[in-house]
Amino acid sequence: MNSIFDGLLEFPSQNDFDSFVESMDKNSAIKMIELSIITNQQKGAYSLEESHILYKCLIKLKENENKNQGNHLHNDDTDWNISSEVRS
């Protein structure tokens, strides 16, 4: 069994690991960065300033991701029916 980040994430085989890496989406990528930060912070690999800036970067990425998920061409459409009329 292959593991990364001090055993926080385990894969049954190298093929499973390779498949995960190749099919990783944005959410998984952010999670992997979080695990890396947690693991390396526990080892004392990052200074306080480095940990702080990495944390702020992750927060910013998550904020941008949440904003992008809300973008929809018809956000002003109250019943999500693109053919309905929107009145102000």
Secondary structure, 3 states (H helix, E strand, C coil): CEEECCCCEEECCHHHHHHHHHCCCHHHHHHHHHHHHHHHHHCCCCCHHHHHHHHHHHHHHHHHHHHHHHCCCCCCCCCCCCCCCCCC
